[in-house]
Amino acid sequence: MYGLNIMKKKIEKCCICGATPLSRDVVGINKKLRSPKIDQFYCLACLADYIGVDVETILAKIEQFKEEGCTLFA
């Protein structure tokens, strides 16, 4: 179409259970807790299992990071 290059947003899915789509917050918490350079992500349940906490703890950390102004959660 007249040389327009429209980029589609990549829909992330959990690399363990396949849950999709993962929200920006879930992708952000994966990068914050695991590594900013990762390209495979866990859903909240799989991430909680991976790091040995409950989902509520991860949700609380997301809110904490948002309040601190972390750009991964903007």
N, C-alpha and C positions, 0 to 999 in steps of 0.2 A: 504494500500500500504506500506508494510514493516514498519509499525509502525510510519509513518510520520503523524504528527498532523498539518495539514495546517489550520490556523485560517482564517475565512472569515471576511472581514471588514463589520461591521454593517452599513447598509444604514439608515441614519436618515431621518425621515419625519416630517412634521409640524403636531403638535398635534391638531391644529385647523382646517386647510383646507385640510390636507393630502398631500400637495406639497412634492415631492421627486425627486431626492435626495437633501439634504441640503449640501451645501459646507462646507469645514472646517472653512472658515471665518464666515459663518452664525452660525454654532455650537459654534464657539469661542465667537462671540458677544453675543449670548444667555448666555453663562457662565459668561462673563465679566459683563453684565448688570443685570442679574438676580441672579445667584448663580453658583459657580463652581461645586456644587454637584448635579445639576439638571440632569434628565435623559429624560425629554421631552422638545422638542424644538419648536420654532416658525419659520416660514419662515420670510423673511424680511418684507413682507407686514403685516403679522399678528403681528410681533414684534413691528413694527412701530405703529400699531393701539393700541396695548397693553400698550405701554409706552407714547403714545400721541405725536409722532413726525412723520415727513415724512421719507420716505425711504432714501432720499438723505442725511439726517442728520446722519442716521445710517451708511451709506457707508463712510461718512466723518470721523466718529468716528473709523471705522475699519482701515482706512488709518492712522489716528493719532496713534492708538495703535500699528500698524505695525512699524511705524517710531520710536516709543518709545521702540521697541524691545520686546513687550509683547509676551510671548511664546505661547499663545493661537492662534496666527496668524502666526506662523513660517512656 
